[in-house]
Amino acid sequence: MAALRVVLLGLPGAGKGTQARRLAEQYGIVHISTGEMLRDPAGAAASVGPQARASIDAGELLGDQVVIDLVAERLARDDVIQRGFVLDGFPRTLAQADALAELLAPDGLDVAVQLEVPLELVLDRLAGRRSASGAASRRDDAEAVVVRRLARHEDEVGRVAGWFAERGMLVAVDGAGQVEAVTERIRLAVDAARREQAEAAD
Ligand code: AMP
């Protein structure tokens, strides 16, 4: 079977990063987190300018082209081509979704999984992340920024999820509960999507 290609969508605090790492490990695919790449001092963080760094610290989205170029470069590497990937934090805009479709043509994506978590739970988790990580490690997690990010993210995720839904690629998964149980739900959704594709291709 061809390499597995998954996009994971969800609000910050929905457990996207945790689940993406677990999926990468369990399926042997590559975890691609644009946020991690952009924060990595030895990676993309070194090549983006001070203006982009300020945007990242403020929790504001970077320009589409910067992030699209970053993802395009990563998707073209051998490990991703051979093993497949789970994308975490991309696409965040319709322009990014269009660009991803072009980058993945002709094979396309297997499935986009939207992790659904009640807003109160997301706020609790983000509050926990702030107190656990200390003030300096994630400056974009400062209180006011979190609330602003969350409102913006709800719109973003809604639009991007709509883009995938229109193309029959979206599956919603309940993101509340034990980490292991959520991973299992995602795996069921991913495996079902792959089976459907294999049947359609026969
Ligand atoms: P994240 O860890 O995914 O929340 O990303 C941290 C920050 O990196 C975001 O607040 C943005 O400044 C930037 N970033 C990450 N992914 C994207 C993206 N797909 N489009 C634009 N900016 C992004």
Residues whose N, C-alpha, C, O or C-beta is under 5 A from the ligand:
A	BS01	AMP	T34 G35 E36 L38 S55 I56 G59 E60 L61 L62 V67 G89 F90 P91 R92
